[in-house]
Amino acid sequence: MRALVLEGGGAKGAYHVGAWKALDERGEKFDIVTGTSIGALNGSLYAQGDLELAIDLWSNLSAEQVVAGDTELLEKLINFNVTSEDFLPAIYYLRSVIGKMGLDISPLRKLVKDTIDEEKVRNSKTKLGIVTVSLTDFKPIEVGIDEIPKDLLHEYLLASANLPIFKMNRTQGKIYIDGGFYDNLPINLAKRMGATSFTTIELGAIGIKRIPKNIERRRIVPVDNVGKILEFTTDNAKKNLKLGYFDAIKVMDEQLGIRYYIEKAVDDKHVFESLMGLDKMALSNLARVMGYDGMDPRRFTFEKLTPHLAEMLGLDSKSSYTEILIALLENIGDSVGMERFKVRKMSDWIQEIHNLYKPGGIRTNELNLFEKMFFQVNVMSDAQRNIFYKTVYEKLMYEVKL
């Protein structure tokens, strides 16, 4: 049986739905969906088969639909963006929250009741499982839909997403808190429900993750920051919907790239041959700048230049020549404002970068200012690194064809 496992993470949850859309377009179906907190809420929408509802909900979601009160001030507090003018109102707001024993989530309660159809979820072929923690009993609660008492699904979902800053509510006389305090990525629950194959959609959120040993899973993980737990803004949600969609495609198609999406049609042999064909005079000039004057150009390429690039780009010694080249090109793509969210062939991507890049932007004196610092990667500024990336690209890679 196949399971989809959704990590908790509050407002980051739009990422789940973007990935779900990509999986759905490829005809991927799951017998089980488990989730914690926002993962439980999105998992319910998955179980009832309402992808379009989920997309519409997240595309238009605002803080006012989650918490009551001054959401604009709350957003400023979350983002540590309180000005001197906001200081006194912020103090009064916090005192009010403390006095009421937490944020009022009555809007979220209404949203859950309006969107989650308990009958649909119970009758679904995809079985839902959720995690919460009983504060009353000091124990975790991991339950499948068949273990949740009838007419209490909404309460259990809210219990799974009950952050400590929210006002506590009782369900059947007990107080529950967010399931992330026990297991924010409930693979174990999916396994207990009979799953043998696991796809996890992760959010990089805080919380305990009890990953079973010796278990293989397909992971969809954001490389970008997907925002803060309470950052319920339309812009953040739309960005995460798009990011989740393209990240899922990357995983399914085993694409190349970190921030970009490149079809896997080039192997390391082709990249190696391209590096072997780099202009010897240009290599010698760059070797001189880096302090390797007189070194054989080919040895310089593979023994000095590529290891330096890998270190600067944050890659380890296991990285292939293809990965190093792509990481360099991603930096150049970012510098020329290339659109990220598009699947490209490697040759088309390189050509598009070539078309956007304007050569001649690096001055000799800029290199001379830091040419002796290449051995001290940790003390190089981002500006210095970017100048070096552009120099390598402009002097060596501008004519590369793959």
C-alpha positions as CSV (number, residue, x, y, z in Angstrom):
1,M,0.0,0.0,0.0
2,R,1.2,3.5,-0.9
3,A,1.2,6.3,1.7
4,L,1.5,10.1,1.3
5,V,3.0,11.6,4.5
6,L,2.6,15.4,5.1
7,E,4.8,17.2,7.6
8,G,3.4,19.9,9.9
9,G,4.4,23.5,9.5
10,G,1.5,25.9,9.6
11,A,1.4,28.5,6.8
12,K,4.1,26.5,4.9
13,G,1.4,24.0,4.1
14,A,0.6,25.5,0.6
15,Y,3.7,23.6,-0.5
16,H,1.9,20.3,0.2
17,V,-0.9,21.3,-2.2
18,G,1.5,22.4,-5.0
19,A,3.2,19.0,-4.8
20,W,-0.1,17.2,-4.6
21,K,-1.2,18.9,-7.9
22,A,2.0,17.6,-9.6
23,L,1.4,14.1,-8.3
24,D,-2.2,14.1,-9.4
25,E,-1.3,15.2,-12.9
26,R,1.0,12.2,-13.2
27,G,-1.8,9.9,-12.0
28,E,-0.2,9.0,-8.7
29,K,-2.7,7.7,-6.2
30,F,-2.2,6.8,-2.5
31,D,-4.0,4.4,-0.3
32,I,-3.1,6.2,2.9
33,V,-2.5,9.8,3.8
34,T,-1.1,10.7,7.2
35,G,-0.3,14.2,8.5
36,T,0.4,16.3,11.5
37,S,-1.0,19.8,12.2
38,I,-1.4,21.5,8.8
39,G,-0.5,18.1,7.3
40,A,-3.6,16.6,8.9
41,L,-5.8,19.4,7.5
42,N,-4.3,19.1,4.0
43,G,-4.5,15.3,4.4
44,S,-8.2,15.5,5.0
45,L,-8.7,17.5,1.8
46,Y,-6.6,14.9,0.0
47,A,-8.7,12.1,1.4
48,Q,-11.9,13.8,0.3
49,G,-10.4,14.3,-3.2
50,D,-10.8,18.1,-3.3
51,L,-7.6,19.3,-5.0
52,E,-9.3,22.3,-6.6
53,L,-10.8,23.3,-3.3
54,A,-7.4,23.1,-1.6
55,I,-5.7,25.2,-4.3
56,D,-8.4,27.8,-4.1
57,L,-8.3,27.8,-0.3
58,W,-4.6,28.4,-0.1
59,S,-4.5,30.9,-3.0
60,N,-6.9,33.1,-1.1
61,L,-5.9,32.3,2.5
62,S,-5.3,35.2,4.9
63,A,-4.4,35.5,8.5
64,E,-8.0,36.7,9.2
65,Q,-9.2,33.2,8.3
66,V,-7.0,31.6,10.9
67,V,-6.9,33.9,14.0
68,A,-9.2,36.6,15.3
69,G,-7.9,40.1,16.3
70,D,-5.4,42.5,14.9
71,T,-3.8,40.2,12.3
72,E,-1.7,43.1,10.8
73,L,0.0,43.6,14.1
74,L,0.4,39.9,14.6
75,E,2.1,39.7,11.2
76,K,4.5,42.4,12.3
77,L,5.3,40.6,15.5
78,I,5.9,37.3,13.7
79,N,8.3,39.0,11.3
80,F,10.0,41.1,14.0
81,N,8.9,44.2,12.1
82,V,7.6,46.3,15.0
83,T,8.3,50.0,14.7
84,S,8.4,52.5,17.5
85,E,4.8,53.5,16.6
86,D,3.7,49.9,16.9
87,F,5.5,49.3,20.2
88,L,2.7,50.2,22.7
89,P,-0.1,48.6,20.6
90,A,2.1,45.5,20.4
91,I,2.4,45.4,24.2
92,Y,-1.4,45.8,24.6
93,Y,-1.9,43.1,22.0
94,L,0.4,40.6,23.7
95,R,-1.2,41.4,27.1
96,S,-4.6,40.7,25.5
97,V,-3.4,37.4,24.1
98,I,-1.9,36.3,27.4
99,G,-5.1,37.4,29.3
100,K,-7.2,35.3,27.0
101,M,-4.8,32.4,27.4
102,G,-3.8,32.3,23.7
103,L,-4.7,33.4,20.2
104,D,-8.4,33.0,19.3
105,I,-8.6,30.6,16.4
106,S,-12.4,30.7,16.0
107,P,-11.9,31.7,12.3
108,L,-9.8,28.5,11.7
109,R,-12.4,26.4,13.5
110,K,-15.1,27.8,11.1
111,L,-12.8,27.3,8.1
112,V,-12.2,23.6,9.0
113,K,-16.0,23.0,9.5
114,D,-16.8,24.7,6.2
115,T,-14.2,22.8,4.1
116,I,-13.7,19.4,5.6
117,D,-16.6,17.0,4.8
118,E,-16.4,14.2,7.5
119,E,-18.6,11.9,5.5
120,K,-16.5,12.2,2.4
121,V,-13.3,11.5,4.4
122,R,-14.8,8.5,6.1
123,N,-16.0,7.0,2.8
124,S,-12.8,7.7,0.9
125,K,-10.7,4.9,-0.5
126,T,-7.7,6.9,0.8
127,K,-7.5,6.3,4.6
128,L,-6.6,9.3,6.7
129,G,-4.3,9.2,9.8
130,I,-3.4,12.1,12.1
131,V,-1.2,12.8,15.1
132,T,-1.9,15.0,18.2
133,V,-0.8,15.0,21.8
134,S,-3.1,14.7,24.8
135,L,-1.8,17.3,27.3
136,T,-4.3,15.9,29.8
137,D,-3.0,12.4,29.7
138,F,0.6,13.3,28.7
139,K,0.6,10.9,25.8
140,P,0.6,10.9,22.0
141,I,-2.5,10.1,20.0
142,E,-1.9,8.5,16.6
143,V,-5.2,7.5,15.0
144,G,-6.6,6.4,11.7
145,I,-10.0,7.7,10.5
146,D,-11.7,4.6,11.8
147,E,-10.4,5.3,15.3
148,I,-11.8,8.8,15.5
149,P,-15.2,9.0,17.1
150,K,-18.0,9.9,14.7
151,D,-18.7,13.6,14.3
152,L,-15.4,14.5,16.0
153,L,-13.1,14.6,13.0
154,H,-13.1,18.5,13.0
155,E,-12.1,18.5,16.7
156,Y,-9.3,16.0,16.1
157,L,-8.0,18.0,13.2
158,L,-7.9,21.2,15.3
159,A,-6.3,19.3,18.1
160,S,-3.5,18.1,15.8
161,A,-2.9,21.8,14.8
162,N,-3.3,23.3,18.2
163,L,-0.1,25.3,18.7
164,P,0.7,26.3,22.3
165,I,0.1,30.0,21.4
166,F,-3.5,29.2,20.5
167,K,-6.2,29.3,23.1
168,M,-6.7,25.8,24.5
169,N,-10.0,24.0,23.7
170,R,-11.2,20.8,25.2
171,T,-12.3,17.8,23.2
172,Q,-14.3,15.2,25.2
173,G,-13.0,16.9,28.3
174,K,-9.3,16.7,27.3
175,I,-6.8,19.3,26.2
176,Y,-4.7,18.5,23.1
177,I,-1.6,20.2,21.6
178,D,0.0,20.2,18.2
179,G,1.1,16.7,17.1
180,G,4.5,18.1,16.1
181,F,5.5,17.7,19.7
182,Y,5.5,13.9,19.2
183,D,5.9,13.2,15.5
184,N,5.8,16.0,12.9
185,L,6.3,13.5,10.0
186,P,4.1,10.5,10.7
187,I,5.7,7.8,8.7
188,N,5.3,5.3,11.6
189,L,1.6,5.9,11.7
190,A,1.4,5.2,7.9
191,K,3.4,2.0,8.4
192,R,1.1,0.9,11.2
193,M,-1.9,1.5,8.9
194,G,-0.4,-0.9,6.4
195,A,1.8,1.2,4.1
196,T,4.8,-0.3,2.4
197,S,5.7,2.6,0.1
198,F,6.2,6.1,1.4
199,T,6.2,9.6,-0.3
200,T,6.9,12.4,2.1
201,I,6.2,16.1,1.5
202,E,8.3,18.0,3.9
203,L,8.4,21.6,5.0
204,G,11.6,21.9,7.0
205,A,9.6,22.9,10.1
206,I,10.4,22.6,13.7
207,G,9.1,19.6,15.5
208,I,10.1,16.1,16.4
209,K,10.4,13.6,13.5
210,R,10.5,9.9,14.4
211,I,11.9,8.5,11.1
212,P,11.9,4.7,11.2
213,K,15.2,3.0,10.6
214,N,15.9,1.1,7.4
215,I,12.9,2.5,5.6
216,E,13.1,4.0,2.1
217,R,11.0,6.9,1.1
218,R,10.6,9.3,-1.8
219,R,11.2,12.8,-0.4
220,I,9.8,16.1,-1.8
221,V,11.6,18.8,0.1
222,P,11.8,22.6,-0.5
223,V,15.2,24.1,-1.2
224,D,13.8,27.6,-0.6
225,N,12.6,29.1,2.6
226,V,8.9,28.5,2.7
227,G,8.2,31.2,5.3
228,K,7.2,31.2,8.9
229,I,4.6,29.0,10.7
230,L,2.1,31.8,11.0
231,E,2.9,33.7,7.8
232,F,-0.5,33.3,6.3
233,T,-0.2,35.7,3.3
234,T,-1.5,35.3,-0.2
235,D,2.0,36.0,-1.7
236,N,3.7,33.4,0.5
237,A,1.0,30.8,-0.3
238,K,1.1,31.3,-4.0
239,K,4.9,31.1,-4.0
240,N,4.8,27.8,-2.1
241,L,2.1,26.4,-4.3
242,K,4.4,26.9,-7.3
243,L,7.5,25.7,-5.5
244,G,5.8,22.5,-4.3
245,Y,4.5,21.8,-7.8
246,F,7.9,22.1,-9.5
247,D,9.8,20.4,-6.7
248,A,7.5,17.4,-7.0
249,I,8.1,17.2,-10.8
250,K,11.8,17.4,-10.2
251,V,11.6,14.4,-7.8
252,M,9.4,12.3,-10.1
253,D,11.5,13.0,-13.2
254,E,14.9,12.9,-11.3
255,Q,15.8,16.3,-12.8
256,L,19.0,18.1,-12.4
257,G,19.5,21.4,-10.6
258,I,18.9,22.8,-7.1
259,R,16.9,26.0,-7.7
260,Y,16.2,25.3,-11.4
261,Y,14.5,22.4,-13.1
262,I,16.7,20.7,-15.7
263,E,15.8,17.6,-17.7
264,K,18.2,14.8,-17.0
265,A,19.7,14.3,-20.5
266,V,23.4,15.0,-19.9
267,D,25.8,12.7,-18.2
268,D,29.1,13.5,-16.5
269,K,31.1,12.3,-19.5
270,H,29.7,15.0,-21.7
271,V,30.4,17.7,-19.1
272,F,34.0,16.4,-18.6
273,E,34.6,16.5,-22.4
274,S,33.3,20.1,-22.4
275,L,35.7,21.1,-19.6
276,M,38.5,19.5,-21.6
277,G,37.7,21.7,-24.5
278,L,37.9,25.0,-22.6
279,D,40.2,27.6,-24.1
280,K,43.8,27.1,-22.9
281,M,44.7,30.8,-23.0
282,A,41.7,31.8,-20.9
283,L,42.5,29.0,-18.5
284,S,46.1,30.2,-18.2
285,N,45.0,33.8,-17.5
286,L,42.6,32.6,-14.8
287,A,45.3,30.4,-13.3
288,R,47.5,33.4,-13.0
289,V,44.8,35.4,-11.2
290,M,44.3,32.6,-8.8
291,G,48.0,32.2,-8.1
292,Y,48.8,29.2,-10.3
293,D,50.8,31.0,-13.0
294,G,52.5,28.6,-15.4
295,M,50.4,25.5,-14.3
296,D,49.3,23.2,-17.1
297,P,45.8,24.4,-18.1
298,R,44.2,21.0,-18.0
299,R,45.6,20.2,-14.5
300,F,44.5,23.6,-13.4
301,T,41.0,22.9,-14.5
302,F,40.5,19.7,-12.7
303,E,42.9,20.0,-9.7
304,K,42.4,23.7,-8.7
305,L,39.5,25.4,-10.5
306,T,36.7,22.9,-10.1
307,P,37.6,22.1,-6.4
308,H,37.6,25.9,-5.7
309,L,34.3,26.3,-7.4
310,A,32.8,23.4,-5.5
311,E,33.9,24.8,-2.2
312,M,32.6,28.3,-3.0
313,L,29.3,26.9,-4.1
314,G,28.9,24.9,-1.0
315,L,29.3,21.5,-2.7
316,D,31.2,18.6,-1.1
317,S,33.9,16.3,-2.6
318,K,31.2,13.8,-3.8
319,S,29.8,16.4,-6.2
320,S,30.1,15.5,-9.9
321,Y,31.4,17.9,-12.6
322,T,27.8,18.2,-13.8
323,E,26.7,19.3,-10.4
324,I,29.5,21.9,-10.1
325,L,28.7,23.3,-13.6
326,I,24.9,23.5,-12.8
327,A,25.5,25.2,-9.5
328,L,27.7,27.8,-11.2
329,L,25.1,28.3,-14.0
330,E,22.3,28.7,-11.4
331,N,24.2,31.6,-9.8
332,I,24.6,33.2,-13.2
333,G,20.9,32.6,-14.0
334,D,20.0,34.3,-10.8
335,S,22.2,37.3,-11.5
336,V,20.5,37.9,-14.9
337,G,17.0,37.5,-13.5
338,M,16.1,34.2,-15.2
339,E,12.7,32.8,-14.5
340,R,13.2,29.7,-12.3
341,F,9.9,28.0,-12.5
342,K,10.1,26.3,-15.9
343,V,11.3,22.8,-16.9
344,R,14.1,23.2,-19.5
345,K,16.5,21.0,-21.4
346,M,20.1,21.5,-20.4
347,S,21.1,22.9,-23.8
348,D,18.1,25.3,-23.9
349,W,18.9,26.5,-20.3
350,I,22.5,27.2,-21.2
351,Q,21.5,29.0,-24.4
352,E,18.9,31.1,-22.5
353,I,21.6,32.1,-19.9
354,H,24.0,33.0,-22.8
355,N,21.3,35.2,-24.4
356,L,20.5,37.0,-21.1
357,Y,24.1,37.5,-20.0
358,K,25.9,40.7,-21.0
359,P,29.6,40.1,-21.2
360,G,32.2,42.7,-20.3
361,G,30.8,43.5,-16.8
362,I,33.9,42.4,-14.8
363,R,36.7,44.9,-14.5
364,T,40.4,43.8,-14.0
365,N,40.8,45.9,-10.9
366,E,37.8,44.1,-9.2
367,L,39.7,40.8,-9.6
368,N,43.0,42.3,-8.4
369,L,41.3,43.5,-5.2
370,F,40.8,40.0,-4.0
371,E,42.9,37.7,-6.2
372,K,45.0,36.7,-3.1
373,M,41.9,35.6,-1.2
374,F,40.9,32.6,-3.2
375,F,42.6,30.3,-0.7
376,Q,40.4,31.8,2.1
377,V,36.9,30.9,0.8
378,N,35.3,31.5,4.2
379,V,36.3,35.2,4.3
380,M,35.2,36.0,0.8
381,S,32.1,38.2,0.6
382,D,29.1,37.3,-1.5
383,A,30.1,40.2,-3.9
384,Q,33.6,38.7,-4.3
385,R,32.2,35.3,-4.9
386,N,29.7,36.6,-7.5
387,I,32.5,38.4,-9.3
388,F,34.5,35.2,-9.5
389,Y,31.5,33.2,-10.7
390,K,30.9,35.7,-13.5
391,T,34.6,35.8,-14.4
392,V,34.7,32.0,-14.7
393,Y,31.5,32.0,-16.7
394,E,32.5,34.9,-19.0
395,K,36.1,33.8,-19.6
396,L,35.5,30.1,-19.8
397,M,31.9,28.9,-19.9
398,Y,30.3,31.4,-22.3
399,E,31.0,29.1,-25.3
400,V,30.1,25.8,-23.6
401,K,27.5,23.8,-25.5
402,L,25.9,20.6,-24.1
